[in-house]
Amino acid sequence: MITVDVAGEKQRQLAFEDWGEPDGHPVFLLHGTPGSRFSPCPRASVLYRLGLRVIAYDRPGYGDSDPQPGRAVADAADDVRIIANKLGIERFGVLGRSGGGPHALACAALLPDRVTRVAVQVSLAPIEDDGVDGFDWYHGMAEYNRREYASGWSSHSGASLLVRQRMERAADAIRHSPGQMLVDLEEDLRDQDREVIADSGIRGMLLDNYRKALDKSAQGWIDDRHAFCTPWGFELSDIRVPTMIWHGTADVFSPPSHSEWLAGRIPDAELVFMPDAAHFTAITMMPKLMVWAATGRRW
């Protein structure tokens, strides 16, 4: 963990992990929502075999990272830069899964001299683009996410009291029993999702991830939701590094149309659709996307 000095702010702590081959190709892994630095990741033996060094951190408010009130998606770029500087890493790839996708794109847009390539999996598009050029942000979205994002947000006070209280109750339940997160999603899970999380190793990583993400508070989850529902703080058109956008066609938590929208606004982005894959299938594809983000090698 490191302590960050930010102009105009009190000191805050950033917690991160550094896994894999110490001299391998570095790639930052940005976790989903809710999530932590212990989100699903290939085993250390796999990372060594692939020649990868993976750095993962808790976004502010999650796990052991102090909250950063009012943070935007764009603020992730500063956190990644600070950690890279601390580790002496000049150039690196970035991979963001699900809620980590927008934050990975922020790194690509705002750190063009540091990021070599960016890969995003099952990402959301900016909600402010809903209705632009016929884009329906909610189309094809599972009821769980539709309900959460359509419930409103107060830009003046952050989360409305009602939204905040609901998320805090959900976090309390998950803290007591991490499996509650998957129970909450059960109604919307596709068969492909169920097949992935039936794997004991993956399920164990997911439950550990949820528990550690919300171990101290729901603040990171609340702040992620606020960041997604307000301007991201950068333009997609500013991304000039090689970009790969991966999505399963059966995903209902972040519909494939979101990735299609992103790819249409990021210059020269490569869009990869995997037929009949769903949201959690992204976990099984992470090693291949990591290799591409870190080295440019394709599977």
N, C-alpha and C positions, 0 to 999 in steps of 0.2 A: 504494500500500500504506500501511496505517496500523499503528501500534503500539498495542496495547490494554493498559491497566492494569486488572487484575482483582483485587479484594480477595482476599487470601489466596493469590494465584498470582503467579508471575513474569510479566513482560511477555511478550506473544505478538503475533505479526504476523498481520494479516488482509490478504489480497491481493484486490483487486476491480478491475473494469473499469466504465467509464461510457460508454455508447454512445448514438448516435442524436441526436435533436433536443435540444440543451441546455435549451431552454425548454419541452420537450414534457411530456406527462403521464408522471410517473415510475412505473415498475413494476420490482420486483425479480424477477429470474429465478433460481430455485433449481435447480441442476443435478441430474442423475441420479446413479446409483451403478454403477460408479465414474465420477467426473466432475470437472470443473473449471470455472472461470469462462469457459473457451473452449468450453463445450458448444454444440451447435447452437443458432443464434439467427438470426433474419432479418437479411439484409444491412443495412448502414448506410443505404443508399438507401431501402430499404423502411421502416425505422424513421422516417426523415425524412418520407417520404410519409404515414405513419400518424400522425405527430405524437407519437411515443413516445420517451421517454428510458428506456433499459434499464440497470439496474445488476445485475451478476452478480459473485459472489465465490466463492473457493475455501473450501469448508467446512474446518474445522481438520484438518490432516493431509494434505490434498490440495494439489498444486501448490506455491505459494509461501506458503501459510498454515501457521503453526506448529501442531503437534498440540495438542489439548486433552484430556488423558487422562480417560477416563471420561465423556466428554460424552454428554448425552441429546439426543433429538430436540428437546426444549423449548429447549435452549441456542441454537438457531439464531435465536430471537427476539432475544436480546441482541446477537448479531452483526449482524443486520439493523438493529436500533435504533442501534447504534454507528456503522455506516457511514452511515445516513440522517442522523444528527446531524452527522457529519463533512462531508457534502455540503450540509447546510442544507435537507434535504427533510423537511417536517413530515408530509405525508400521501402515501400511495403505495399502489398495488396490488401484489399478489404473485401470481406464477405458479410452480408447482412441477411438474416433469415427473418421473415415475417415482420414483426415490429422493428427489427433491426435494419430492414431494407431502406426505409427513408433516411435513417441515420448514416448508413453506408454511402448513399447517394450524396449526402451533405459533405462527407469527407472527399468524395471525388470532385465535387464542385468547388470546394473551398481550399483544398490542399492539392492543387494540380501538380505542384513540384515535388510532392512526397508520394502520392498514390500512383502506383504503376498500372493497376487494373482494378475494377470494381465489379463484383458479382452480387446480384440480389436475387433472393428466392421468395416467392409468394408474398411480395410486398404490396402494401396499400399505395394508392395514388393520393395526391392531395385532395382533401375533401372540399376545399374551396373551388375545385374544378368541376364539382357536381353541376350538371346542366350546361356546361360549356361545350359547344359544338355537338350537342346531343348526348354527351357522356352522362350516364346514370350511375352514380357512385354506388348506389345500393342494389343495383340489379344483380340478381344471382347470389346475393349475400345471405348467409345463414341467419336465422332469426336471432340467435344470441348476439352476434355482432351488430346486426341491424338495430336491435333494441338498444344496445349500449351507445352506439354513435348517434342515433336519432333522438336521444333523450335530452339533448340541449346542453349548452355550455354558456356560462357567463364570462365574457371577455374581461369584465372589470374586476371580478373577485375570484378568478380561476374557476374551479369546479363549483357549480351551484351546491348549496348545502345538501340537497337531496341526492345528487349524484355522488358527492363525496361520502355521504353516510352509507349509501348502498355499496360503494366500492370498499369501504372500510369493513363493512359486515362480511363481504365476500372474502376479503383478505384474512379476516379473523378465522373464518371457516377453513380456508386453505391452510393457514398456519397450524391449526389444530389437526387437520387431516389433509395433507397435500393432494391426495387422490380426489378431493372434492372438486378440484379444477376440471378433471376429466369427467366427473359425474355431471358437472354443469354443462359440459359440451356434448354429452352423450347423445342427446336428441338430434343434434346436427351432424354428428360424425358420419362420414361415408364409410362404406365397407373397407375401402383402401386405407383410411385412417385407422380403423380398428385393427387391421392386419399389422400395421406398423407398430402401434403401441401395445400390441399383444406380445411383442418381443420383450422379454424380461429385462434385458440390458437397456433398451431404449426407454421402457417405462420407468425403470429405476432412475435413469438420468433426468427424465422429465419431472418426476416427483421431487427429487432432490433439488432440482432447479427452482421449482415453484416454492418449495419450503424456504430455501435460502434467499430467494428474491424478496419474499414478504415477511421474513423473520422478524424485522424490527418495526416495520410500518407498511402502510399501503401507499406511501407518498410517491414512490417511483412509478407505480401503476397509474396513479392519479395524474402525475405530471406527464407521463407518456400520452395519456388520453388527451390532455390539454394541448400538447404539442402537435398531435395529429389533427386536431380540430381547429387549429389556428394556422396562420401562414408559416410555412416551413423556414423561411429566412434565406432562401437562395432560389435561383432559377434553374430548372432542369436543363434549359438550353445552354447553361454555362458549363455543363459537364463535357469535357473534351478527352478524357482518358478512355481507353478501351473499356466498354461496358457490356456485360452479359446479364440478361434478365431472364430468369428461369421460372416457369410456372407449370403446375399440373392442371390439366383441363377439367378435372373433376373437383377442384378446390371450391368450397363454398364459404370459407372463412375470410379469405381475401380473393374475390373472384378473378379469373384470368383476364377479364377486361381491364383490370387495373394495370397489369403488366403491359398489356397492349397499349394503353394510354401513355404509360411512362416511356415505352420504346419509341412511340411516335413523336416524343418531344425531347429526347436525348439524341444529339447528333451521332449517327452511325452506331447506335446501340444494336446489339444482336439479341433478338427475342427467341427463346427456346421454349416451346410448349412440349410437355411430355403427356401423351395421350393416356387418359384414364388414371392419371396420378392425382392424388388429393393433397391436402395441406401438409400433413405430417410426412408424406413421402419425401419432402424436401430434406428431412434429416438423413435419409439413406443416400441422398445425392451429394451431401456436403463434401466428402473427400474429393470428388471429381471437380466440384466448383472451387474448392480451396486450391487445388493444384493449378487450375486455370488462373485464378486470381493472383497466385503467387509467382507463377512461372510463364503463363501463356500456353502451357501444354494442354492439348485437348484429349478427351477420352475417346 
